Amino acid sequence: MKFFQRLSTGWTITRNSFTILKNNKQLIIFPILAGISLVLVMATFITGMLASAGWDVNYLETDNPVLNYAILFVFYFVNYFIIVFFNMALIHCTRLYFDGEEVSVAIGIKFSTSRIGVIISWAFFAATVGTILKIIQENTGIIGRIVTGLLGIVWNVATFFVVPVIAYENLGPIAAFKRSTQMMKEKWGESLGSTFSLGLIKLVVFFLAAIPLVLVAVYINLFLGVGLAILVASVTFAVFSAVETIFISSVYHNITGNIDEHFNQQLIDGLFAAKK
């Protein structure tokens, strides 16, 4: 399949993901809850650090690298936990929708809560990897930054299916990582071009939204423009986050043999073409 054909396929699957979100608007609550939780976590960390420094920003930094990386690890761990928890809830609701069953926020939260142990295990594993990459990045110069940047890309690709894998396959973090990597090797092949579609849509949406918001800020009121920009950015983030998770769930269930009415078998098989 040629590159532009992959873009077309990715657009079709993404459009169908938007359709599922349109039919189940409550699914957008999961990324909203995740976003609120992440903001609260960030505020808690900043407040705690300021309090420990006597509310003086000049004393925020410490010469103890072990302490710095320990704080970073905890921050990574909490963030990974929150993201995976709510993404798993959304993925489970998407699966219920595919099966024609009742979908609700409470059901999704209940399912994620039932998988709390494996979510904690994965968050610990991912935070460890993130901290190691950060240590390498900060202590090996420009070469280290390039290498960790590439490793970060590989990590994101390899963990594409991790959330549905740990949700339904009862695997630990390392086994889940290997399983996700295996699925990518078998189905994704050598092309990542199809995922460009959703990124392009994001770019267009942000560009179209930016024009009127800038006009409001310049010609009407700066604070009104900034406030509307924050609101638009938050809603856009929530929508696209939900669509991306629905996309992952849909392709995962297609690969594992559960095909729903909203996705065409040939299209998804084309998107995740096996490596020759």
Contacts in CASP RR format, 6 or more apart in sequence:
PFRMAT RR
TARGET T0000
AUTHOR 0000-0000-0000
METHOD contacts of the structure
MODEL  1
MKFFQRLSTGWTITRNSFTILKNNKQLIIFPILAGISLVLVMATFITGML
ASAGWDVNYLETDNPVLNYAILFVFYFVNYFIIVFFNMALIHCTRLYFDG
EEVSVAIGIKFSTSRIGVIISWAFFAATVGTILKIIQENTGIIGRIVTGL
LGIVWNVATFFVVPVIAYENLGPIAAFKRSTQMMKEKWGESLGSTFSLGL
IKLVVFFLAAIPLVLVAVYINLFLGVGLAILVASVTFAVFSAVETIFISS
VYHNITGNIDEHFNQQLIDGLFAAKK
1 9 0 8 1.000
1 191 0 8 1.000
1 270 0 8 1.000
1 273 0 8 1.000
3 191 0 8 1.000
3 193 0 8 1.000
6 191 0 8 1.000
6 193 0 8 1.000
6 194 0 8 1.000
6 270 0 8 1.000
6 271 0 8 1.000
7 193 0 8 1.000
7 194 0 8 1.000
7 196 0 8 1.000
7 197 0 8 1.000
7 200 0 8 1.000
8 197 0 8 1.000
9 194 0 8 1.000
9 267 0 8 1.000
9 270 0 8 1.000
9 271 0 8 1.000
10 194 0 8 1.000
10 195 0 8 1.000
10 197 0 8 1.000
10 198 0 8 1.000
10 267 0 8 1.000
10 271 0 8 1.000
11 197 0 8 1.000
11 201 0 8 1.000
12 264 0 8 1.000
12 267 0 8 1.000
13 194 0 8 1.000
13 247 0 8 1.000
13 250 0 8 1.000
13 251 0 8 1.000
13 263 0 8 1.000
13 267 0 8 1.000
13 268 0 8 1.000
13 271 0 8 1.000
14 197 0 8 1.000
14 198 0 8 1.000
14 201 0 8 1.000
14 243 0 8 1.000
14 247 0 8 1.000
16 250 0 8 1.000
16 262 0 8 1.000
16 263 0 8 1.000
17 243 0 8 1.000
17 244 0 8 1.000
17 246 0 8 1.000
17 247 0 8 1.000
17 250 0 8 1.000
18 243 0 8 1.000
19 262 0 8 1.000
20 27 0 8 1.000
20 94 0 8 1.000
20 97 0 8 1.000
20 246 0 8 1.000
20 250 0 8 1.000
20 262 0 8 1.000
21 27 0 8 1.000
21 28 0 8 1.000
21 239 0 8 1.000
21 242 0 8 1.000
21 243 0 8 1.000
21 246 0 8 1.000
23 97 0 8 1.000
24 93 0 8 1.000
24 97 0 8 1.000
24 103 0 8 1.000
26 103 0 8 1.000
26 104 0 8 1.000
26 105 0 8 1.000
27 90 0 8 1.000
27 93 0 8 1.000
27 94 0 8 1.000
27 103 0 8 1.000
27 242 0 8 1.000
27 246 0 8 1.000
28 238 0 8 1.000
28 239 0 8 1.000
28 242 0 8 1.000
29 105 0 8 1.000
30 86 0 8 1.000
30 87 0 8 1.000
30 89 0 8 1.000
30 90 0 8 1.000
30 93 0 8 1.000
30 105 0 8 1.000
30 108 0 8 1.000
30 242 0 8 1.000
30 245 0 8 1.000
31 86 0 8 1.000
31 90 0 8 1.000
31 237 0 8 1.000
31 238 0 8 1.000
31 241 0 8 1.000
31 242 0 8 1.000
31 245 0 8 1.000
32 238 0 8 1.000
33 86 0 8 1.000
34 82 0 8 1.000
34 83 0 8 1.000
34 85 0 8 1.000
34 86 0 8 1.000
34 87 0 8 1.000
34 241 0 8 1.000
35 82 0 8 1.000
35 237 0 8 1.000
35 238 0 8 1.000
37 82 0 8 1.000
37 86 0 8 1.000
38 79 0 8 1.000
38 82 0 8 1.000
38 83 0 8 1.000
41 75 0 8 1.000
41 78 0 8 1.000
41 79 0 8 1.000
41 82 0 8 1.000
45 71 0 8 1.000
45 75 0 8 1.000
49 60 0 8 1.000
49 71 0 8 1.000
50 57 0 8 1.000
50 60 0 8 1.000
53 59 0 8 1.000
53 60 0 8 1.000
62 68 0 8 1.000
69 131 0 8 1.000
69 134 0 8 1.000
69 135 0 8 1.000
72 131 0 8 1.000
72 134 0 8 1.000
73 127 0 8 1.000
73 128 0 8 1.000
73 131 0 8 1.000
74 127 0 8 1.000
76 126 0 8 1.000
76 127 0 8 1.000
76 130 0 8 1.000
76 131 0 8 1.000
77 123 0 8 1.000
77 124 0 8 1.000
77 127 0 8 1.000
78 123 0 8 1.000
80 122 0 8 1.000
80 123 0 8 1.000
80 126 0 8 1.000
80 127 0 8 1.000
81 119 0 8 1.000
81 120 0 8 1.000
81 123 0 8 1.000
84 119 0 8 1.000
84 122 0 8 1.000
84 123 0 8 1.000
84 163 0 8 1.000
84 166 0 8 1.000
85 112 0 8 1.000
85 116 0 8 1.000
85 119 0 8 1.000
86 112 0 8 1.000
87 163 0 8 1.000
87 245 0 8 1.000
88 111 0 8 1.000
88 112 0 8 1.000
88 115 0 8 1.000
88 119 0 8 1.000
88 163 0 8 1.000
88 166 0 8 1.000
88 167 0 8 1.000
89 105 0 8 1.000
89 108 0 8 1.000
89 109 0 8 1.000
89 111 0 8 1.000
89 112 0 8 1.000
90 108 0 8 1.000
90 242 0 8 1.000
90 245 0 8 1.000
90 246 0 8 1.000
90 249 0 8 1.000
91 163 0 8 1.000
91 164 0 8 1.000
91 167 0 8 1.000
91 245 0 8 1.000
91 248 0 8 1.000
91 249 0 8 1.000
91 252 0 8 1.000
92 107 0 8 1.000
92 108 0 8 1.000
92 111 0 8 1.000
92 112 0 8 1.000
92 167 0 8 1.000
93 103 0 8 1.000
93 104 0 8 1.000
93 105 0 8 1.000
93 107 0 8 1.000
93 108 0 8 1.000
94 245 0 8 1.000
94 246 0 8 1.000
94 249 0 8 1.000
94 250 0 8 1.000
95 168 0 8 1.000
95 249 0 8 1.000
95 253 0 8 1.000
95 258 0 8 1.000
96 102 0 8 1.000
96 103 0 8 1.000
96 107 0 8 1.000
97 103 0 8 1.000
97 260 0 8 1.000
98 250 0 8 1.000
98 253 0 8 1.000
98 258 0 8 1.000
98 260 0 8 1.000
99 258 0 8 1.000
111 167 0 8 1.000
112 119 0 8 1.000
115 166 0 8 1.000
115 167 0 8 1.000
118 166 0 8 1.000
118 170 0 8 1.000
118 171 0 8 1.000
118 172 0 8 1.000
118 173 0 8 1.000
118 176 0 8 1.000
119 166 0 8 1.000
121 172 0 8 1.000
121 173 0 8 1.000
122 162 0 8 1.000
122 166 0 8 1.000
122 172 0 8 1.000
122 173 0 8 1.000
122 176 0 8 1.000
124 173 0 8 1.000
125 173 0 8 1.000
125 174 0 8 1.000
125 177 0 8 1.000
126 159 0 8 1.000
126 173 0 8 1.000
129 155 0 8 1.000
133 148 0 8 1.000
133 149 0 8 1.000
133 151 0 8 1.000
133 152 0 8 1.000
133 155 0 8 1.000
134 148 0 8 1.000
136 144 0 8 1.000
136 147 0 8 1.000
136 148 0 8 1.000
137 144 0 8 1.000
137 145 0 8 1.000
137 148 0 8 1.000
137 149 0 8 1.000
140 147 0 8 1.000
157 184 0 8 1.000
157 188 0 8 1.000
157 192 0 8 1.000
158 177 0 8 1.000
158 180 0 8 1.000
158 181 0 8 1.000
158 184 0 8 1.000
159 177 0 8 1.000
159 180 0 8 1.000
160 180 0 8 1.000
160 183 0 8 1.000
160 184 0 8 1.000
160 188 0 8 1.000
160 248 0 8 1.000
161 179 0 8 1.000
161 180 0 8 1.000
161 183 0 8 1.000
161 184 0 8 1.000
161 248 0 8 1.000
161 252 0 8 1.000
161 255 0 8 1.000
162 176 0 8 1.000
162 177 0 8 1.000
162 180 0 8 1.000
163 245 0 8 1.000
163 248 0 8 1.000
164 248 0 8 1.000
164 249 0 8 1.000
164 252 0 8 1.000
164 253 0 8 1.000
165 171 0 8 1.000
165 176 0 8 1.000
165 179 0 8 1.000
165 180 0 8 1.000
165 183 0 8 1.000
165 252 0 8 1.000
166 172 0 8 1.000
166 173 0 8 1.000
166 176 0 8 1.000
169 176 0 8 1.000
169 179 0 8 1.000
171 179 0 8 1.000
183 252 0 8 1.000
183 255 0 8 1.000
185 275 0 8 1.000
186 274 0 8 1.000
186 275 0 8 1.000
187 255 0 8 1.000
187 272 0 8 1.000
187 273 0 8 1.000
187 274 0 8 1.000
188 272 0 8 1.000
188 273 0 8 1.000
188 275 0 8 1.000
189 272 0 8 1.000
189 273 0 8 1.000
189 274 0 8 1.000
189 275 0 8 1.000
190 275 0 8 1.000
191 273 0 8 1.000
194 271 0 8 1.000
198 240 0 8 1.000
198 243 0 8 1.000
198 244 0 8 1.000
198 247 0 8 1.000
201 240 0 8 1.000
202 236 0 8 1.000
202 240 0 8 1.000
205 236 0 8 1.000
205 240 0 8 1.000
206 236 0 8 1.000
209 232 0 8 1.000
209 236 0 8 1.000
210 229 0 8 1.000
213 225 0 8 1.000
213 228 0 8 1.000
213 229 0 8 1.000
213 232 0 8 1.000
216 224 0 8 1.000
216 225 0 8 1.000
216 228 0 8 1.000
217 224 0 8 1.000
217 225 0 8 1.000
217 226 0 8 1.000
217 229 0 8 1.000
250 260 0 8 1.000
250 262 0 8 1.000
250 263 0 8 1.000
250 268 0 8 1.000
251 268 0 8 1.000
251 271 0 8 1.000
251 272 0 8 1.000
253 259 0 8 1.000
253 260 0 8 1.000
254 263 0 8 1.000
254 265 0 8 1.000
254 268 0 8 1.000
254 269 0 8 1.000
255 268 0 8 1.000
255 272 0 8 1.000
259 265 0 8 1.000
END
